[in-house]
Amino acid sequence: MKKLSFVIPCYGSEHTIGTVVDEIVTTVEADGRYDYEIILVNDSSPDNVFSVIEKLAAENPHIKGIDLARNFGQHSALMTGFSFVTGDITVALDDDGQTPANEMFKLIDALDDSCDLVFAEYKDKMHSGFRNFGSKVNDKMAQWLIGKPKNLKIMSYFACKRYVTDEVLRYPNPFPYISGLLIRVTNKVKNAEVHHRERLEGKSGYTIGKLLLLWINGFTAFSVKPLRISTFVGVITAVIGFIYGIYVIINKFFIHPNAPLGYSSTMAAMLFIGGMIMLLLGMIGEYVGRIYISINRSPQYVIRRTVGVEDKKNG
């Protein structure tokens, strides 16, 4: 019998994760075709979600809990869960009930010889306007930077074959970007339409700061296009400055020899060029800083304790 591995990052879901787990168990056992395991990763949630995870694991041997030492973010939490999967198919979903576990087989059954990875596609998304905007920006960024097909929708709810997660785990650096890691493994990818629900409780843990950090991860982890844009902008700015300098000389000596030099235009040009230099240096510095952190082997995650599973990393 084949086995399904469910990986769920948990943050602020003390009152919802039990419902999500119950739906998974009910759906898988009613289908009867698969064995299963559920790996719940507590991303240092401020509530008592790990106590709930411990209780769930004590009641069901198929459930495994991992408690991270600090908040590493959703993508690092997924990497943590991937390192413990033992199933033939990995399914990732959210802890808030918005991703319908009872429709999992729309994704799982789509995995065949012609498909290695299936993302959920929502006809009507129930996220906030802010979160939908962030998703659109992320989608466009993935399309431009990592070559995501234009008609492919990337969501946090997906199913993939085991070899895909094994390949993803080969990424050793402390800034994982799951969408990019998945897309670069295989081009046999498609969507399966499922419903999207309202959150069972609470609100999204993604703030403006966390979304910006996610976008920066995507920019710096898989592409040097931002650096190429920096070069292009630098060249264009230099050309504009050179042309403007010629214009000032011609204007002074041949058109308006008595015209005073413009203090305002000079300051405007200096501020513009100075601002562009600082922006481009900041972008280059972001790359260099991440290289430095990676060389120092900053961890993707640190596990404090586990329940229902042997911690291979920490002993």
Secondary structure, 3 states (H helix, E strand, C coil): CCEEEEEEEECCCCCCHHHHHHHHHHHHHHHCCCEEEEEEEECCCCCCHHHHHHHHHHHCCCEEEEEECCCCCHHHHHHHHHCCCCCCEEEECCCCCCCCHHHHHHHHCCCECCECEEEEEECCCCCCHHHHHHHHHHHHHHHHHCCCCCCCCCCCCEEEEHHHHHHHCCCCCCCCCHHHHHHCCCCCEEEEEECCCCCCCCCCCCCHHHHHHHHHHHHHHHCCHHHHHHHHHHHHHHHHHHHHHHHHHHHHHHHCCCCCCCHHHHHHHHHHHHHHHHHHHHHHHHHHHHHHHHHCCCCCCCEEEEECCCCCCCC
